[in-house]
Amino acid sequence: MGAAFKNAEMKMERSHEKGIALVSVLGMLATFMLLTAVIVALSQTQRYTVSTSTQLGDSVYRSESAVNRTIWLLMNDRAVFPDRTLKKESEQLLRRERFQADGQPRFFLVDETAVEVVIRDMNAGITLSGYNPGAAFNFLTARLNDNPTLKQHFDPFRDRLMDYTDSDELLRPNGMECADYETMKLQPLPRNAPLQFREEILWIPGSEYFIRPDSGGRLTDINLIPPRGLRFTAGRPHFFSASLELIQNKCDFTDRELETIAELRQQIIAGASSIEEAFSHYPLWYETLKKQFSFTESAYYTLEAKISPQEKIPSRRLFVSLRLSSALGEQNIQFYEWIIL
């Protein structure tokens, strides 16, 4: 009886040991499978990361190639067509493809990849260079009564802007000088000299009420401040390159009027009608626009290049701002900005 009980107990122990061994093996197998899955996932992630980085780098080279080609085509277009106003399609000589600051996408095939290039006039906004940048915002005066928030912040912002750029420490009524910037831990501001680049204005408290980046994060409503050694004669902003918001603010149009103007502008860009035909029923609007904007492009351009969205691959955008003359030749190209975003 005792021997039988002992044998049964030994069998139970062996069975229990086998169960523990099985659980251990299954646990180790699960661990190995999990490690394998992690390694595979990390490998795939690394592969996608490297692939994306490579595609982003390649997109820059393709965009640069398309931009360089556009520059020469644009220079040739300026040499053949000295009149830089947008023409009705039937008025275009030889009906050849034109290269103008119309904001329309043009496509180039680079290494079997479609690259989209948009040409705009570099003079598309207000000018803040020099010792009196506050005057550039005088156009807002007509809209202040309709916007209490802007009216409340307008004088403080303009005084701070002027204090930022003047060469003294005299404080304007609503301005800020060194002590104020030190209190806000923004030293060594202010510059006490003219702005050196347009994004600098965002350092001035209150600028957020009057300066807003576009959908791409750039301050396109402010003209580039030329680097040292380069000159930029601004004049009136180009109507076909300016933002609709700037057009509305400078001309005090209502939202409904602005919608109509946007439609008319697109008709002209598409070549469906001439400028005079488009505004034939709105002569007062046309006269107002001509006082604030130029309908003839300047010799300054901003080119935006990116891989066509139809390619569905990661890409970066390239912005190039430059000055061209009518004469062909590399010596006639002056670059103001070359930026990759």
C-alpha positions as CSV (number, residue, x, y, z in Angstrom):
1,M,0.0,0.0,0.0
2,G,2.8,2.4,1.0
3,A,4.8,1.5,-2.1
4,A,1.9,2.1,-4.4
5,F,1.2,5.5,-2.8
6,K,4.8,6.4,-3.2
7,N,4.9,5.4,-6.9
8,A,1.7,7.5,-7.5
9,E,3.3,10.5,-5.8
10,M,6.4,10.2,-7.9
11,K,4.3,10.1,-11.1
12,M,2.5,13.2,-10.0
13,E,5.8,15.0,-9.4
14,R,7.1,14.0,-12.8
15,S,3.9,15.2,-14.4
16,H,4.1,18.5,-12.5
17,E,7.8,18.9,-13.6
18,K,6.8,18.3,-17.2
19,G,4.0,21.0,-16.9
20,I,6.5,23.5,-15.6
21,A,9.0,22.7,-18.3
22,L,6.2,23.1,-21.0
23,V,5.2,26.5,-19.5
24,S,8.9,27.6,-19.5
25,V,9.4,26.5,-23.1
26,L,6.2,28.3,-24.2
27,G,7.3,31.4,-22.3
28,M,10.7,31.4,-23.9
29,L,9.1,30.9,-27.3
30,A,6.7,33.8,-26.8
31,T,9.7,36.0,-25.7
32,F,11.7,35.0,-28.8
33,M,8.6,35.7,-31.0
34,L,8.1,39.1,-29.4
35,L,11.8,40.0,-29.8
36,T,11.6,38.9,-33.4
37,A,8.6,41.1,-34.0
38,V,10.3,44.1,-32.4
39,I,13.4,43.6,-34.5
40,V,11.3,43.4,-37.7
41,A,9.3,46.5,-36.7
42,L,12.4,48.5,-35.9
43,S,14.0,47.3,-39.2
44,Q,11.0,48.4,-41.1
45,T,10.8,51.7,-39.3
46,Q,14.5,52.4,-40.0
47,R,14.0,51.5,-43.6
48,Y,11.0,53.9,-43.9
49,T,13.0,56.6,-42.1
50,V,16.0,56.2,-44.4
51,S,13.7,56.1,-47.5
52,T,11.8,59.2,-46.4
53,S,15.0,61.1,-45.7
54,T,16.4,60.1,-49.1
55,Q,13.2,61.2,-50.8
56,L,13.3,64.5,-49.0
57,G,16.9,65.1,-50.1
58,D,16.2,64.1,-53.6
59,S,13.2,66.4,-53.8
60,V,15.4,69.4,-53.0
61,Y,17.8,68.6,-55.9
62,R,14.8,68.1,-58.2
63,S,13.3,71.4,-57.1
64,E,16.6,73.2,-57.6
65,S,16.8,71.8,-61.1
66,A,13.3,72.9,-61.9
67,V,13.9,76.4,-60.4
68,N,17.1,76.9,-62.4
69,R,15.3,75.9,-65.6
70,T,12.4,78.3,-64.7
71,I,14.8,81.2,-64.2
72,W,16.3,80.9,-67.7
73,L,12.8,80.5,-69.2
74,L,11.7,83.6,-67.3
75,M,14.7,85.6,-68.5
76,N,13.9,84.5,-72.0
77,D,10.3,85.5,-71.7
78,R,11.3,88.9,-70.4
79,A,13.6,89.4,-73.4
80,V,10.9,88.4,-75.9
81,F,8.0,90.2,-74.1
82,P,9.1,93.5,-72.6
83,D,5.5,94.3,-71.7
84,R,5.1,92.5,-68.3
85,T,1.3,92.8,-68.0
86,L,-0.9,89.8,-68.1
87,K,-2.5,89.5,-71.5
88,K,-5.7,87.9,-72.7
89,E,-5.0,84.5,-74.4
90,S,-5.9,85.8,-77.8
91,E,-3.5,88.8,-77.4
92,Q,-0.4,86.6,-76.6
93,L,2.1,86.6,-79.4
94,L,2.4,83.2,-81.1
95,R,0.3,81.8,-78.3
96,R,3.4,80.3,-76.8
97,E,3.7,79.3,-73.1
98,R,4.4,82.4,-71.1
99,F,6.4,82.7,-67.9
100,Q,5.1,85.5,-65.7
101,A,4.3,86.2,-62.1
102,D,0.8,84.9,-62.2
103,G,0.8,82.4,-59.3
104,Q,-0.2,79.5,-61.6
105,P,1.6,76.1,-61.2
106,R,3.9,75.0,-64.0
107,F,5.2,71.4,-64.1
108,F,8.7,70.1,-65.1
109,L,9.7,66.5,-65.4
110,V,13.0,66.0,-63.5
111,D,14.3,62.4,-63.3
112,E,10.9,61.2,-64.3
113,T,9.4,63.1,-61.3
114,A,6.9,66.0,-61.8
115,V,8.0,69.2,-60.1
116,E,5.6,72.0,-59.6
117,V,6.9,75.6,-59.8
118,V,4.9,78.8,-59.1
119,I,6.1,82.2,-60.1
120,R,5.1,85.3,-58.0
121,D,6.3,88.8,-57.9
122,M,8.7,89.4,-55.0
123,N,7.1,92.7,-54.4
124,A,3.8,91.3,-53.0
125,G,3.5,93.0,-49.6
126,I,4.4,96.0,-47.5
127,T,7.9,97.2,-47.0
128,L,9.4,97.5,-43.5
129,S,13.0,98.3,-44.4
130,G,14.5,101.7,-43.5
131,Y,14.0,103.9,-40.5
132,N,10.3,104.5,-40.7
133,P,8.7,101.0,-40.8
134,G,5.6,102.2,-38.9
135,A,4.4,104.1,-42.0
136,A,3.9,100.8,-43.8
137,F,0.9,100.1,-41.6
138,N,-0.9,103.4,-42.3
139,F,-3.2,101.5,-44.7
140,L,-4.9,99.9,-41.7
141,T,-6.3,103.2,-40.5
142,A,-9.5,102.8,-42.6
143,R,-10.3,99.4,-41.1
144,L,-9.6,100.2,-37.4
145,N,-13.1,101.4,-36.6
146,D,-14.5,98.1,-37.9
147,N,-12.2,96.1,-35.7
148,P,-12.0,97.2,-32.0
149,T,-9.2,94.7,-31.3
150,L,-6.9,96.1,-34.0
151,K,-7.7,99.6,-32.9
152,Q,-6.8,98.8,-29.3
153,H,-3.4,97.4,-30.3
154,F,-2.5,99.6,-33.2
155,D,-0.8,102.5,-31.5
156,P,1.2,100.4,-29.0
157,F,2.4,98.2,-31.8
158,R,3.5,101.0,-34.1
159,D,5.2,102.8,-31.2
160,R,7.1,99.7,-30.2
161,L,8.1,99.1,-33.9
162,M,9.5,102.6,-34.1
163,D,11.3,102.3,-30.8
164,Y,12.8,99.0,-32.0
165,T,14.3,100.6,-35.1
166,D,15.3,104.1,-34.0
167,S,18.8,104.7,-32.7
168,D,18.0,106.3,-29.3
169,E,16.5,105.3,-26.0
170,L,13.7,107.8,-26.0
171,L,10.5,106.0,-25.1
172,R,7.4,106.7,-27.1
173,P,4.0,106.8,-25.3
174,N,3.2,103.2,-25.9
175,G,6.6,102.0,-26.9
176,M,9.3,99.7,-25.5
177,E,13.0,100.2,-25.0
178,C,15.9,98.2,-23.5
179,A,14.5,98.2,-19.9
180,D,11.2,96.8,-21.1
181,Y,12.8,94.0,-23.1
182,E,15.1,93.1,-20.2
183,T,12.0,92.8,-17.9
184,M,10.5,90.4,-20.4
185,K,13.8,88.6,-20.7
186,L,14.1,89.5,-24.4
187,Q,17.5,91.2,-24.2
188,P,19.6,92.2,-26.2
189,L,16.5,93.6,-27.9
190,P,15.7,96.1,-29.3
191,R,18.0,96.3,-32.3
192,N,17.9,100.2,-32.4
193,A,18.6,100.0,-36.1
194,P,16.6,99.1,-39.2
195,L,15.3,95.6,-39.5
196,Q,17.7,93.2,-41.1
197,F,15.1,90.5,-42.0
198,R,11.3,90.5,-42.1
199,E,10.8,87.7,-39.5
200,E,12.4,90.0,-36.9
201,I,9.2,91.9,-36.5
202,L,7.7,88.9,-34.7
203,W,10.0,89.6,-31.8
204,I,8.0,92.8,-31.1
205,P,5.2,92.3,-28.6
206,G,1.8,92.9,-30.3
207,S,2.9,92.1,-33.8
208,E,0.7,89.0,-33.7
209,Y,-2.4,91.2,-34.2
210,F,-1.1,92.6,-37.5
211,I,1.4,90.1,-38.9
212,R,0.1,86.6,-39.7
213,P,2.0,83.9,-41.6
214,D,0.5,82.3,-44.7
215,S,-0.6,78.7,-44.9
216,G,3.0,77.7,-45.5
217,G,4.3,79.6,-42.4
218,R,6.0,82.5,-44.3
219,L,5.4,86.2,-43.9
220,T,4.4,86.8,-47.5
221,D,2.5,90.0,-46.7
222,I,5.8,91.6,-45.9
223,N,8.4,92.1,-48.6
224,L,11.9,90.6,-48.1
225,I,14.4,93.0,-46.6
226,P,17.4,92.8,-49.0
227,P,20.7,91.5,-47.8
228,R,23.6,94.0,-47.5
229,G,24.9,95.0,-50.9
230,L,21.6,94.4,-52.7
231,R,18.9,97.0,-53.5
232,F,15.2,96.5,-53.7
233,T,12.9,99.2,-55.1
234,A,9.5,98.2,-53.9
235,G,6.8,100.5,-55.1
236,R,3.2,99.3,-55.2
237,P,2.7,95.5,-54.5
238,H,1.9,93.3,-57.5
239,F,-1.9,92.8,-57.7
240,F,-1.6,89.2,-59.0
241,S,0.9,88.1,-56.3
242,A,-0.5,89.9,-53.2
243,S,-2.7,88.0,-50.8
244,L,-6.4,88.6,-50.8
245,E,-6.2,89.7,-47.2
246,L,-3.7,92.4,-48.0
247,I,-5.9,93.5,-51.0
248,Q,-8.9,93.8,-48.7
249,N,-7.0,95.7,-46.0
250,K,-5.4,98.2,-48.3
251,C,-8.5,98.9,-50.3
252,D,-11.1,98.5,-47.5
253,F,-13.3,96.0,-49.5
254,T,-16.1,94.0,-47.9
255,D,-15.9,90.2,-47.8
256,R,-18.5,90.0,-50.6
257,E,-16.6,92.5,-52.8
258,L,-13.4,90.6,-52.2
259,E,-15.0,87.4,-53.4
260,T,-15.9,89.1,-56.7
261,I,-12.4,90.6,-57.0
262,A,-10.8,87.2,-56.4
263,E,-13.0,85.7,-59.3
264,L,-12.0,88.6,-61.6
265,R,-8.4,88.1,-60.8
266,Q,-8.5,84.4,-61.6
267,Q,-10.2,85.2,-65.0
268,I,-7.4,87.5,-65.9
269,I,-4.7,85.0,-64.8
270,A,-6.4,82.3,-66.8
271,G,-6.3,84.5,-69.9
272,A,-10.1,84.5,-70.2
273,S,-10.3,88.3,-70.2
274,S,-8.1,91.4,-70.2
275,I,-7.8,93.5,-67.1
276,E,-10.0,96.2,-68.6
277,E,-12.7,93.7,-69.6
278,A,-12.7,92.0,-66.2
279,F,-13.3,95.3,-64.4
280,S,-15.5,96.9,-67.0
281,H,-18.5,96.6,-64.7
282,Y,-16.5,97.7,-61.6
283,P,-14.7,100.9,-62.6
284,L,-14.5,102.3,-59.1
285,W,-12.9,99.1,-57.8
286,Y,-10.4,99.2,-60.6
287,E,-9.4,102.8,-59.8
288,T,-9.1,102.0,-56.1
289,L,-6.9,98.9,-56.9
290,K,-4.6,100.9,-59.2
291,K,-3.9,103.4,-56.5
292,Q,-2.7,100.6,-54.1
293,F,-1.4,97.9,-56.4
294,S,0.6,97.5,-59.6
295,F,-0.8,95.4,-62.5
296,T,2.6,95.1,-64.1
297,E,5.2,92.7,-62.6
298,S,8.5,94.1,-61.5
299,A,12.0,92.6,-62.2
300,Y,11.9,90.8,-58.8
301,Y,10.5,87.3,-58.5
302,T,9.9,84.6,-55.9
303,L,9.8,81.0,-57.2
304,E,8.3,78.2,-55.2
305,A,9.1,74.7,-56.2
306,K,8.0,71.3,-54.8
307,I,7.3,67.8,-55.9
308,S,3.9,67.6,-57.5
309,P,1.3,66.3,-55.0
310,Q,0.2,63.7,-57.6
311,E,3.6,62.0,-57.0
312,K,2.5,61.2,-53.4
313,I,6.1,61.1,-52.1
314,P,7.6,63.1,-49.2
315,S,9.1,66.3,-50.4
316,R,10.4,69.7,-49.2
317,R,9.6,73.1,-50.6
318,L,12.1,75.4,-52.1
319,F,11.7,79.2,-52.2
320,V,14.0,81.4,-54.3
321,S,13.7,85.2,-54.5
322,L,15.8,87.0,-57.1
323,R,16.1,90.0,-59.4
324,L,16.4,89.6,-63.1
325,S,17.2,92.1,-65.9
326,S,15.9,91.9,-69.5
327,A,19.4,90.9,-70.7
328,L,20.2,87.2,-70.7
329,G,23.2,86.2,-68.7
330,E,24.1,84.7,-65.3
331,Q,25.6,88.0,-64.2
332,N,22.1,89.6,-64.4
333,I,20.7,87.3,-61.6
334,Q,20.8,88.6,-58.0
335,F,19.5,86.3,-55.3
336,Y,17.8,87.7,-52.2
337,E,16.7,84.4,-50.6
338,W,17.2,80.7,-51.1
339,I,15.3,78.8,-48.4
340,I,14.2,75.2,-48.0
341,L,11.3,74.3,-45.8
